[in-house]
Amino acid sequence: MASSKLSASIIFLQLIFLLFVFNSANAQLKVGFYKDTCPQAEAIVKKVMDQVMKVAPSLSGPLLRMHFHDCFVRGCDGSVLLNSSTGQAEKDSPPNLSLRGYQVIDRVKTALEKECPGVVSCADALAIVARDVTVATMGPFWEVETGRRDGRVSNFSEPLTNLPPFFANISQLISMFRSKGLSVKDLVVLSGGHTIGTSHCSSFTSRLYNSTGKDGTDPTLDSEYIAKLKSKCKVGDQTTLVEMDPGSFRTFDNSYYTLVAKRRGLFQSDAALLDSSETKAYVKLQAAATHKSTFFEDFGVSMRNMGRVGVLTGRAGEIRKVCSKIN
C-alpha cells in the first residue's frame, strides 16, 4: 500500500515537472513581459536613447539594421553582440563589419542592469532600441513584444549565408525571407528601413562600373542618379559614405519608395523590388501616397513579425550580464 502511494506520488511529481518544462519551452513573447520584474525597462532604454540621439543621430540607421542582422542569424537572440577573442563571431563577418553602435547597446544594458540586475536580455534591449531610434527619426511607434533570452553561440560563417546580400535578386530575397517565416509583404516593408542611414560606396559601385549597361553601368539604375553617384564614388572606393535616401536620410518616411519607383534605389536588392508584381505594387502604392500612407503601420507589424524569428524563451539561453560575452 505504501509503495503504491509512493509510486503515485513520484508519477505526480514527474507530471508536474514535465508540465513545467513544456510551459517553459513554449513560453511566448508578449508586450509588457517585464511589467512585474522591471516595470521601468522601456523607460530606461528610452532615456538612454534620447541622450544618444541628441549627440549621434547618425547611429539611428546602424542600430535599426543591427536588430535586423541579429534576427536573421540564429534568430533574435543577441548573438550579433557577442565578441570573439579569435575574430570568429558574427560581428567579425564581412556583412556585419559596417555595423555601428555596439557601445550604445552596452550603455543601455548597463542602465538596465543598474535598475534590474539579470532581468532584461540583450536581445530585448536591441529590439527596444530599434523601435526607439525609429521613433527618434520621426518614424512609427509600435509596441515591442519582449521575453527573448540571449543565445550563447555566435559564428563568423552564419551571416554569410543568412543575411540577404545587397546584390540579391528578387527570387533570392523572397526565398531568404520565407526561410525565416516572413512574407513577401514583410520583405518590401522592411526594405523601407533603408529610408534612414548611409552606405559605403563598395556596396553598390558594381552597379556604376561593372554591370551590363553602357560604360559598365546598371541599366536598371536611373542615368542621372548614376552620374551623381559616380561623382561621389570612384572605382575601388572603400571609405566614402552615401545617403541611402538622399535628402532625408535622417528622417524615417516613405520617400524610399519614391526613389525605388524612379529607379533610384541604391542597392541591387532595392531595384529588385520592381521585379515582382507583389513588391512592385507596394512600392508604387507607397510612392503615390501622401498623408494616408500605410507604411508606418505596416512597418510596425513587420518589425513585430521579424522580432519573433527564432527567439529563445522560457529557460532556453540566458540573460547576459554584459552583452558582448556569455555569462
ROMIBA-162551 format. One record per residue: residue in three letters; x, y negated, z negated of N, C-alpha, C in turn. Coordinates in steps of 0.02 Angstrom, whole numbers, plus 50000, padded with zeros to 5 digits. Each point is the difference from the previous one (the first is absolute). Last residue first. Layout:
BEGIN
ALAXYZXYZXYZ;...
REM end
This chain:
BEGIN
ASN513814827050999500115000049927500505005449979;ILE500174988550244499545004349965500175000149926;LYS500484978450160500275006449979499485004149963;SER499644977650090500545002450044500305006649980;CYS498254987449877499755002450064500545003050045;VAL499755000749730500354995650046499845002650070;LYS498905010949837500134994149959500344994650042;ARG498275019750094500694997849991500054993949954;ILE498265020550018499964992849998500714997549986;GLU499265023750131500174996849937499824992650003;GLY499265025350134500484994550000500134997349931;ALA497785012750002500535000650051500474994049995;ARG497935004249874500635001449967500585000950050;GLY497904985950072499965004849945500675000849965;THR500174992850253499564997949945500015005149945;LEU501184991150253500095004549943499574997249943;VAL499684996550281500154997549933500115005749950;GLY499584997450259500495004249965500164998049929;VAL498544982650122500385005250036500505003549953;ARG498454980849960499815006649975500435005750029;GLY500134976350063500225000849931499835006649969;MET499234993450217500715001650001500265001349930;ASN497784992850018500085006750032500735002150000;ARG499514978449927499795004949950500075007150028;MET500434982750147500525000249949499825004949944;SER498404995750167500545004250026500595000349952;VAL498164986049944499785007050003500575004550022;GLY500394976750002499945002649931499805007349999;PHE500024989150207500685001049975499995002849929;ASP497974993750106500275006250027500695001549971;GLU499004979349948499655005549966500275006850023;PHE500864981150108500195000049930499675005849962;PHE499474996650233500675002649987500175000349926;THR498014992250134499935005449951500695002549977;SER499064974850099500435005850009499905005149944;LYS498994977450048499625006149987500415006350010;HIS500774977250040499865000649929499615006349983;THR500905001950226500214993949965499875001049926;ALA500445016950236499644998149939500274993549971;ALA500855012850192499454995550018499644997249938;ALA501775015849982500294994350036499464994850016;GLN499395020749901500314995549952500304993850034;LEU499035016750137499494997649953500304994849953;LYS501445011750146499604994950036499484996949954;VAL501275017949914500444994350013499604994450033;TYR498905020349973500074996549936500454993850008;ALA499725014050186499364996849984500054996149935;LYS501845013350065499944994050042499364996249984;THR500365020949898500424994849970499964993550040;GLU498785018450085499764998349933500424994449968;SER500585009050215499374996250004499774997849931;SER502585002950061499465004349978499364995950001;ASP502114990250050499995006050042499495005249978;LEU500704978549896499584998650059499935006150045;LEU501384999649805499314999649978499524998350057;ALA502435000750017499665006550010499274999749979;ALA501554981949965499735000150068499605006450012;ASP501144998349796499464995050003499665000250068;SER501895013449967499435002949964499414995049996;GLN502064993250093499665004550046499395003149967;PHE500744976549902500265006850007499635003950054;LEU499404977049955500735000250000500285007050014;GLY497714988450099500195004049941500755001350002;ARG498584988150164500554996849964500135003549933;ARG498195001650182500625003850015500614996749968;LYS497674994049964500344996150051500665003350022;ALA498695009549827499544999650057500324996250058;VAL501155000949795500005006650032499574999950063;LEU499994980649865500645001050034500025006650038;THR498144995549867500004995450056500645000850041;TYR499815011649799499615003250053499944995550062;TYR501084991849804500395005650028499645003050059;SER498994983549859500334997650061500455005350032;ASN498534999449792499885004750055500354997950064;ASP500934995349740499394998350039499935005050058;PHE501714991149784499655006150020499354998150034;THR502414986449978499284999649988499665006450025;ARG502314994250032499924999949927499274999349980;PHE500724999950229500295006149972499985000349924;SER499174985050197499645001449938500265006249965;GLY501024990550200499574994549980499625001149936;PRO500845021150140500274993250005499494994749982;ASP500355025249934499394996450019500194992650004;MET501725014549952499575005050034499354996850024;GLU502514988249969499325000449971499585005250039;VAL502705001749981499494996950041499325000949966;LEU502905001149947499315001849982499514996050042;THR502765008850026499494994850005499305002749983;THR502035014250009499894996049940499434995050003;GLN501065015450170499785004249944499784995949940;ASP500514999050288499884996049939499715004549945;GLY500565005950238500415002249944499904996249935;VAL499264987850217500165007150000500465001749941;LYS498524978749959500455002150054500135007549994;CYS498034981949911500325006549990500425001850061;LYS498784979249987500175001249930500435006249991;SER499124993250211500374994149977500235000849927;LYS498625016450104500695000450025500424994049977;LEU497685000549951500375004849959500725000650022;LYS498554986250125500104997249933500415004849956;ALA499385007450215500484994550005500154997049932;ILE498315016350015500665003050011500544994650002;TYR497774993449995500225002249933500695003250005;GLU498944994150198500194993949964500265001649931;SER499155017850133500634997450027500234993649964;ASP498555020849892499884993750035500664996750020;LEU499785026749972500114994249957499934993650041;THR499935022750086499394999149959500074993949954;PRO501775007850147499454997150039499364999049961;ASP502644999349920499415004349992499424996950038;THR502644996150074499504998149951499415004949999;GLY502074998650145500025004349940499494998349947;ASP500184989350218500584998249958500015003949935;LYS497755003850104500494995550031500544998049950;GLY498825021949921499764994450042500574995950030;THR500075019349839499905002050070499784994450046;SER501644998349771499365003150015499935001050075;ASN501694988349841500125007050019499355003750013;TYR500274976449925500595001250041500075007150027;LEU498154991049860500244994150035500545001450051;ARG499005016249851499454997550041500224993950041;SER501435009649839499965004650057499444997950048;THR500354988949790500394997450058500015004950059;PHE498945001649768499604999250061500414997750061;SER500835004549771499405004250001499604999450065;SER501984986949941500175006950021499405004650003;CYS499944977049917499975000750073500105007250023;HIS498974995549757500654999150033499925001150076;SER497944991049847500345006050022500684998250029;THR497854989849819500474999250055500315006750019;GLY497544990049865500675002949999500404998850063;ILE497245002249981500494996549957500685003650005;THR498205007650131499864992850002500464996149954;HIS499845024250029500544996650034499864992550007;GLY498425015949915500464997649949500604996550029;GLY498325011650129499894992849989500424997149944;SER499865023350050500484996650044499944992549992;LEU498435013949894500624999249962500564996950042;VAL497935004650107499904995149946500664998849963;VAL499915016650168499964993350030499914994649948;LEU500085022749924500604998450038499984992850026;ASP498095009349898500514998349950500644997850035;LYS498315008550136499854993249976500504997849948;VAL500155021750077500234995450052499844992849980;SER500245016549794499634999850063500334995450051;LEU501055015949788499764993450016499714999850071;GLY501215018049873499294999649983499694993250015;LYS502255007950052499954997449931499274999449978;SER500585006850219500355004949958499994997949926;ARG499124985750169499555005649984500335005149955;PHE501304982050079499504997749951499535005749982;MET501605004450165500334998949936499514997649947;SER499225002850223500195006449971500314999249931;ILE499514980750127499385003349978500165006549965;LEU501814988750097499734996349943499375003449972;GLN500995008650198500415001349941499724996549938;SER498974995650205499885007049981500405001849938;ILE500304978650098499375000649964499855007249978;ASN502564992950020499434998950044499365001549962;ALA502474991249895499515005350009499474998150051;PHE502004987949901499965001550071499485005450016;PHE500554992449777499774994050036499945001250075;PRO499685020749822500524995450024499724994250039;PRO498945015249791499914998450071500534995150024;LEU500415017549798499814993150012499914998750075;ASN500705021649918499344998449974499774992850013;THR502195010850054499485004050032499294998149979;LEU501984989049914500135000650072499455003650037;PRO500094997849758499734994150035500095000550076;GLU500945017649863499275000150008499704993650031;SER502405005549938499775002150065499254998950011;PHE501214995249789500234995750055499655001750066;ASN498895005249754500475002850049500134995250058;SER498975003549731500074994950052500555002250048;VAL498395008249763500415001850058500004994450051;ARG498675001449795500695000949977500485001550057;GLY497464985649963500355006150022500725000149976;ASP497774987549883500614999250039500325006750018;ARG497284993449963500605001349961500605000050047;ARG497354988150000500555003850032500555001349949;GLY497954986949970500035006749970500535004450033;THR498334977950091500625001849965499945006849968;GLU498854981650200499925006149961500675001949969;VAL499144975150075500505005250009499845005949955;GLU498514979550122500115003549937500495005850013;TRP500074977450149499635006349994500165003049932;PHE500254975450161500075003549935499625006550005;PRO501154984550211499445002649962500205002949932;GLY501514980350113499675005950025499465002549953;MET501724981549985499324998150022499635005950032;THR502155001449888500094997250067499324998550034;ALA500125009849783500424994149994500124996650068;VAL498845020849984499584994549975500414993549999;THR501175019250055499514998650053499564994249980;VAL501515008449844500354995950050499554998550059;ASP499135013949829500114993249976500384995750049;ARG499605023450043499374996250001500134992749982;ALA501815014549984499814999450070499354996050007;VAL500745005649783500414994750030499814998950072;ILE499035018149889499724993749976500374994150030;ALA500835021550045499344999150033499684993449979;LEU502025006449896500124998350070499354998850037;ALA499915007749778500264993150001500104997750072;ASP499415022449965499434995549991500224992750002;ALA501685016250010499595000650060499394995449996;CYS501415002449814500314995750050499595000150064;SER498745004949766500495003050046500294994850047;VAL499014997649741499844998350069500565002650046;VAL500205004849763499295000850019499884999150075;GLY502034997349838499865006750024499295001350024;PRO500274978349856500555004750015499755006850024;CYS499014974949992499715006849996500545005150018;GLU500574976649981499334999949972499725006949987;LYS502154997450096500014996049939499325000149966;GLU500285010050212500285004149947500014996249933;LEU499324988550195499505005049981500255004349942;ALA501474984250093499464996649966499465004949976;THR501765008450131500264997849935499464996649959;LYS499515005850224500015005949956500264998249930;VAL500044983450168499315001749983499995005749949;ARG502074994550091499774994649955499285001349976;ASP500925014350162500345001049935499764994949949;ILE499284997450220499655005749968500315001549933;VAL501074983950126499354997549978499605005549966;GLN502065004850102500114996749936499354997049973;TYR500065010050216500035005149947500074996749931;GLY499854989850230499554998649944500025005349945;ARG500425003350276500274995449950499494999349943;LEU500715016150241499564998449944500354995449950;SER500985010250200499784993050004499514998149944;LEU500905022350031500554995549985499804992650002;ASN498725021350049499884996149939500544994949984;PRO499995015850189499374996250004499874995649939;PRO502055014050007499964994450047499334996450003;SER500745012249772499855002450067499904994150048;ASP500314999249757500634999950038499905002050073;LYS498245000349834500184993050013500664999450039;GLU499195021649929499584997150053500234992950017;ALA501925014749895499304998849982499624997050059;GLN502445005949968499575004850034499264999349981;GLY502284990049923499694996850058499545004650039;THR501195004249786500355002250061499694997150064;SER499154996149779500714998449993500405001950062;SER497374992449987500415006050005500734998049996;ASN497314989549931500694999450022500335006850005;LEU497264991950017500535003849967500694998750031;LEU497764991950075500354995849952500615003349968;VAL498395010350152500414995250038500424995649953;SER498365015749919500645003150017500464995450039;GLY497644997749903500564996049979500685002750018;ASP497755008550061500275002649937500614996049975;CYS498115004050201500114993949961500255001949930;GLY500525016550213499424997049967500204994049958;ARG501535012550140499845003549938499394997349964;VAL500614985050182500515005049986499865003049932;PHE498624982850087500085004450058500545005349991;CYS499504982849833499445004650008500095004950058;ASP501634982749955499965004849945499475005350014;HIS500244982050148500565004650008500005005249944;PHE498404982849986499875004150059500545005350008;HIS500344983949837499465004549979499825004850056;MET501554983050047500305004949956499475005149976;ARG499404980750129500255005550040500305005649957;LEU499284980149897499415003550027500235006150039;LEU501684986249922499695003649945499365003650021;PRO501204986450159500385005949980499675003949943;GLY498964979450068499985005250052500385006249980;SER500084981349853499335002750004499965005850051;LEU501914985249941500005007049978499305003250007;SER500564976650043500195004350056500015007449981;PRO499614981549844499405002250037500175004750058;ALA501184990649778500225004450054499405002650040;VAL499794984449814500704998950018500245004150059;LYS497755001149913500154992850001500714998650025;MET499205022449966499774997050062500124992550004;VAL500525012249799500435002050056499804996550064;GLN498664997049807500654996849991500465001550059;ASP497935010749993499894992850010500664996249995;MET500005022949948499994998750072499854992750016;VAL499995007549773500685000550028499994998150074;LYS497935000849895500404994649971500705000050028;LYS498545017850058499834993750034500424994249974;VAL500185021049893500295000250068499884993450035;ILE498985002649793500734999649991500344999950068;ALA497705003649995500144993049983500754998949992;GLU499205021950031499964996250063500154992649988;ALA500005014349806500495002150051499984995750063;GLN498765000449775500284994050032500475001550058;PRO498935017149859499484996050032500264993750036;CYS500835024149919500384993850015499544995150035;THR499135020449908500705001049981500444993950013;ASP497625001050054500075001649929500735000349978;LYS499404995350228499594995449959500065001349926;TYR501035009750215500384998049940499594995649952;PHE499135008450211500305005849968500334998249933;GLY498664987050179499984999349928500295005949962;VAL499235005750236500094993149981499944999549925;LYS500855023050108499394996149989500184992849983;LEU500925027250085500134992949992499344996449987;GLN500195025749927499944995750059500224992949983;ALA500385027949919499864993149980500024995550061;ASN500415024349979499514997050045499804993049978;ALA501565013849881500235000550069499544996550048;SER499425001449771500604995850008500225000050072;ASN498215013949939499804993049998500594995450011;PHE500425023149984499614998650060499824992650003;VAL501085008049807500464999850056499644998150064;PHE498705003449809500414994049992500474999250059;LEU498715019549989499574994350016500394993449995;LEU501075019849934499924999850073499574994150022;PHE500255003849768500644998050029499944999450076;ILE498165008549881500094992849985500634997450033;LEU499625022950013499534996450043500064992549990;GLN501245014249860500275000150068499554996150048;LEU499295002949779500554995250004500304999850069;PHE498345016149960499714993349997500544994650007;ILE500665022549984499704998650066499714993050002;ILE500835007549795500554999050047499734998250069;SER498465005849834500304993549985500554998350050;ALA499025021350008499534994950024500274993049990;SER501215018049913500025000150073499554994650029;LEU499945003549769500634996950019500064999650076;LYS498185011349911499934992849989500634996250021;SER500035023350008499564997550053499894992549993;SER501245011449834500384999550062499574997450057;ALA499005004249789500454994349996500384999050065;MET498655019049984499584993950000500434993750000;
REM end
